[in-house]
Amino acid sequence: MKKYTVQHSPFIVPTTDGKVIKEHFGLATNGNSDISIAHMIAPPGWSEPFQTPEFDEYTFILKGKKQFIIEGETVILSEGESIKIEKNTKVQYSNPFQDVCEYIAICKPAFSMELVNRDE
């Protein structure tokens, strides 16, 4: 039995906001609720509603810039930078810039709509 898994075909999460989400490991891909790892591409002008997730989220910027509003504080990360946002922290993610933002997101436990707690 192999003690590793190579992911050749991540789950493409359907979106309506132009963002590309390719989950390599997590609930949608292999049922793993412990962790999710996704490759994201956020187009210029993209944003999500504020949310207070019940998971820690790590973000590593591969290309471009991404804006985070974390409990009222604005943080902007660029290529090569990373951040950990602890669970139960109110946050908004966006790309108000003119270039595409490409990044890796890791959630522990795994991302789920039941745990993200997005504002209406």
Contact map, one row per residue, 1 for C-alpha under 8 A:
111000000000000000000000000000000000000000000000000000000000000000000000000000000000000000000000000000000000000000000000
111110000000000000000000000000000000000000000000000000000000000000000000000000000000000000000000000000000000000000000000
111110000000000000000000000000000000000000000000000000000000000000000000000000000000000000000000000000000000000000000000
011111000000000000000000000000000000000000000000000000000000000000000000000000000000000000000000000000000000000000000000
011111100000000000000000000000000000000000000000000000000000000000000000000000000000000000000000000000000000000000000000
000111110000000000000000000000000000000000000000000000000000000000000000000000000000000000000000000000000000000000000000
000011111100000000000001100000000000000000000000000000000000000000000000000000000000000000000000000000000000000000000000
000001111100000000000000000000000000000000000000000000000000000000000000000000000000000000000000000000000000000000000000
000000111110000000000001000000000000000000000000000000000000000000000000000000000000000000000000000000000000000000000000
000000111111000000000111100010000000000000000000000000000000000000000000000000000000000000000000000000000000000000000000
000000001111100000000111000110000000000000000000000000000000000000000000000000000000000000000000000000000000000000000000
000000000111110000011110000000000000000000000000000000000000000000000000000000000000000000000000000000000000000000000000
000000000011111000011110000000000000000000000000000000000000000000000000000000000000000000000000000000000000000000000000
000000000001111100001000000000000000000000000000000000000000000000000000000000000000000000000000000000000000000000000000
000000000000111111111000000000000000000000000000000000000000000000000000000000000000000000000000000000000000000000000000
000000000000011111100000000000000000000000000000000000000000000000000000000000000000000000000000000000000000000000000000
000000000000001111100000000000000000000000000100000000000000000000000000000000000000000000000000000000000000000000000000
000000000000001111110000000000000000000001100100000000000000000000000000000000000000000000000000000000000000000000000000
000000000000001111111000000000000000000111100100000000000000000000000000000000000000000000000000000000000000000000000000
000000000001101001111100000000000000000111000000000000000000000000000000000000000000000000000000000000000000000000000000
000000000001111000111110000000000000011110000000000000000000000000000000000000000000000000000000000000000000000000000000
000000000111100000011111000000000000011100000000000000000000000000000000000000000000000000000000000000000000000000000000
000000000111100000001111110110000001111000000000000000000000000000000000000000000000000000000000000000000000000000000000
000000101110000000000111110010000001111000000000000000000000000000000000000000000000000000000000000000000000000000000000
000000100100000000000011111111010011110000000000000000000000000000000000000000000000000000000000000000000000000000000000
000000000000000000000011111111111111100000000000000000000000000000000000000000000000000000000000000000000000011000000000
000000000000000000000000111111111001000000000000000000000000000000000000000000000000000000000000000000000000011100000000
000000000010000000000010111111100000000000000000000000000000000000000000000000000000000000000000000000000000000000000000
000000000110000000000011111111110000000000000000000000000000000000000000000000000000000000000000000000000000000000000000
000000000000000000000000111111110000000000000000000000000000000000000000000000000000000000000000000000000000000000000000
000000000000000000000000011111111000000000000000000000000000000000000000000000000000000000000000000000000000000000000000
000000000000000000000000111011111111000000000000000000000000000000000000000000000000000000000000000000000000010000000000
000000000000000000000000011000111111000000000000000000000000000000000000000000000000000000000000000000000000111000000000
000000000000000000000000010000011111000000000000000000000000000000000000000000000000000000000000000000000001110000000000
000000000000000000000000110000011111100000000000000000000000000000000000000000000000000000000000000000000111111000000000
000000000000000000000011111000011111110000000000000000000000000000000000000000000000000000000000000000001111111000000000
000000000000000000000011110000000011111000000000000000000000000000000000000000000000000000000000000000011110000000000000
000000000000000000001111100000000001111100000000000000000000000000000000000000000000000000000000000000011100000000000000
000000000000000000001111000000000000111110000000000000000000000000000000000000000000000000000000000001111000000000000000
000000000000000000111100000000000000011111000000000000000000000000000000000000000000000000000000000001111000000000000000
000000000000000000111000000000000000001111100000000000000000000000000000000000000000000000000000000111100000000000000000
000000000000000001110000000000000000000111110100000000000000000000000000000000000000000000000010000111000000000000000000
000000000000000001100000000000000000000011111100000000000000000000000000000000000000000000000010001110000000000000000000
000000000000000000000000000000000000000001111100000000000000000000000000000000000000000000000011111110000000000000000000
000000000000000000000000000000000000000000111110000000000000000000000000000000000000000000000111110000000000000000000000
000000000000000011100000000000000000000001111111000000000000000000000000000000000000000000000111000000000000000000000000
000000000000000000000000000000000000000000001111100000000000000000000000000000000000000000011111000000000000000000000000
000000000000000000000000000000000000000000000111110000000000000000000000000000000000000000011100000000000000000000000000
000000000000000000000000000000000000000000000011111000000000000000000000000000000000000000011000000000000000000000000111
000000000000000000000000000000000000000000000001111100000000000000000000000000000000000001111000000000000000000000000110
000000000000000000000000000000000000000000000000111110000000000000000000000000000000000001110000000000000000000000011110
000000000000000000000000000000000000000000000000011111000000000000000000000000000000001111100000000000000000000000011100
000000000000000000000000000000000000000000000000001111110000000000000000000000000000001111000000000000000000000000111100
000000000000000000000000000000000000000000000000000111110000000000000000000000000000001100000000000000000000000000111000
000000000000000000000000000000000000000000000000000011111000000000000000000000000000011100000000000000000011111000110000
000000000000000000000000000000000000000000000000000011111100000000000000000000000001111000000000000000000011100000000000
000000000000000000000000000000000000000000000000000000111110000000000000000000000001111000000000000000001111000000000000
000000000000000000000000000000000000000000000000000000011111000000000000000000000111100000000000000000001110000000000000
000000000000000000000000000000000000000000000000000000001111100000000000000000000111000000000000000000111100000000000000
000000000000000000000000000000000000000000000000000000000111110000000000000000011110000000000000000000111000000000000000
000000000000000000000000000000000000000000000000000000000011111111000000000011111100000000000000000011110000000000000000
000000000000000000000000000000000000000000000000000000000001111100000000000000110000000000000000000011110000000000000000
000000000000000000000000000000000000000000000000000000000000111110000000000001110000000000000000000111100000000000000000
000000000000000000000000000000000000000000000000000000000000111111000000000001100000000000000000001111000000000000000000
000000000000000000000000000000000000000000000000000000000000101111100000000111100000000000000010101110000000000000000000
000000000000000000000000000000000000000000000000000000000000100111110000000111000000000000001111100010000000000000000000
000000000000000000000000000000000000000000000000000000000000000011111000011110000000000000001111000000000000000000000000
000000000000000000000000000000000000000000000000000000000000000001111100111100000000000000111100000000000000000000000000
000000000000000000000000000000000000000000000000000000000000000000111111111000000000000000111000000000000000000000000000
000000000000000000000000000000000000000000000000000000000000000000011111111000000000000011110000000000000000000000000000
000000000000000000000000000000000000000000000000000000000000000000001111100000000000000011100000000000000000000000000000
000000000000000000000000000000000000000000000000000000000000000000001111110000000000000000000000000000000000000000000000
000000000000000000000000000000000000000000000000000000000000000000011111111000000000000000000000000000000000000000000000
000000000000000000000000000000000000000000000000000000000000000000111101111100000000000000000000000000000000000000000000
000000000000000000000000000000000000000000000000000000000000000000111100111110000000000000000000000000000000000000000000
000000000000000000000000000000000000000000000000000000000000000011110000011111000000000000000000000000000000000000000000
000000000000000000000000000000000000000000000000000000000000100011100000001111101100000000000000000000000000000000000000
000000000000000000000000000000000000000000000000000000000000101111000000000111111000000000000000000000000000000000000000
000000000000000000000000000000000000000000000000000000000000111110000000000011111000000000000000000000000000000000000000
000000000000000000000000000000000000000000000000000000000001111000000000000001111100000000000000000000000000000000000000
000000000000000000000000000000000000000000000000000000000001100000000000000011111110000000000000000000000000000000000000
000000000000000000000000000000000000000000000000000000000111100000000000000010011111000000000000000000000000000000000000
000000000000000000000000000000000000000000000000000000000111000000000000000000001111100000000000000000000000000000000000
000000000000000000000000000000000000000000000000000000011110000000000000000000000111110000000000000000000000000000000000
000000000000000000000000000000000000000000000000000000011100000000000000000000000011111010000000000000000000000000000000
000000000000000000000000000000000000000000000000000000111000000000000000000000000001111110000000000000000000000000000000
000000000000000000000000000000000000000000000000000111111000000000000000000000000000111110000000000000000000000000000000
000000000000000000000000000000000000000000000000000111100000000000000000000000000000011111000000000000000000000000000000
000000000000000000000000000000000000000000000000000110000000000000000110000000000000111111100000000000000000000000000000
000000000000000000000000000000000000000000000000011110000000000000000110000000000000000111110000000000000000000000000000
000000000000000000000000000000000000000000000000011100000000000000011110000000000000000011111000000000000000000000000000
000000000000000000000000000000000000000000000011111000000000000000011100000000000000000001111100000000000000000000000000
000000000000000000000000000000000000000000000011110000000000000001111000000000000000000000111110000000000000000000000000
000000000000000000000000000000000000000000001111000000000000000001110000000000000000000000011111000000000000000000000000
000000000000000000000000000000000000000001111110000000000000000011100000000000000000000000001111100110000000000000000000
000000000000000000000000000000000000000000011110000000000000000001100000000000000000000000000111110000000000000000000000
000000000000000000000000000000000000000000011000000000000000000011000000000000000000000000000011111100000000000000000000
000000000000000000000000000000000000000000011000000000000000000000000000000000000000000000000001111100000000000000000000
000000000000000000000000000000000000000000110000000000000000000110000000000000000000000000000000111110000000000000000000
000000000000000000000000000000000000000011110000000000000000001110000000000000000000000000000010111111000000000000000000
000000000000000000000000000000000000000011110000000000000000111111000000000000000000000000000010001111100000000000000000
000000000000000000000000000000000000001111000000000000000000111100000000000000000000000000000000000111110000000000000000
000000000000000000000000000000000000001110000000000000000011111000000000000000000000000000000000000011111000000000000000
000000000000000000000000000000000000111100000000000000000011110000000000000000000000000000000000000001111100000000000000
000000000000000000000000000000000001111100000000000000001111000000000000000000000000000000000000000000111110000000000000
000000000000000000000000000000000011110000000000000000001110000000000000000000000000000000000000000000011111010000000000
000000000000000000000000000000000011100000000000000000111100000000000000000000000000000000000000000000001111111000000000
000000000000000000000000000000000111000000000000000000111000000000000000000000000000000000000000000000000111111000000000
000000000000000000000000000000001111000000000000000000110000000000000000000000000000000000000000000000000011111000000000
000000000000000000000000011000011111000000000000000000100000000000000000000000000000000000000000000000000111111100000000
000000000000000000000000011000001011000000000000000000100000000000000000000000000000000000000000000000000011111110110000
000000000000000000000000001000000000000000000000000000000000000000000000000000000000000000000000000000000000011111110000
000000000000000000000000000000000000000000000000000000000000000000000000000000000000000000000000000000000000001111111000
000000000000000000000000000000000000000000000000000000000000000000000000000000000000000000000000000000000000000111111000
000000000000000000000000000000000000000000000000000011100000000000000000000000000000000000000000000000000000001111111000
000000000000000000000000000000000000000000000000001111100000000000000000000000000000000000000000000000000000001111111100
000000000000000000000000000000000000000000000000001111000000000000000000000000000000000000000000000000000000000011111110
000000000000000000000000000000000000000000000000111110000000000000000000000000000000000000000000000000000000000000011111
000000000000000000000000000000000000000000000000111000000000000000000000000000000000000000000000000000000000000000001111
000000000000000000000000000000000000000000000000100000000000000000000000000000000000000000000000000000000000000000000111
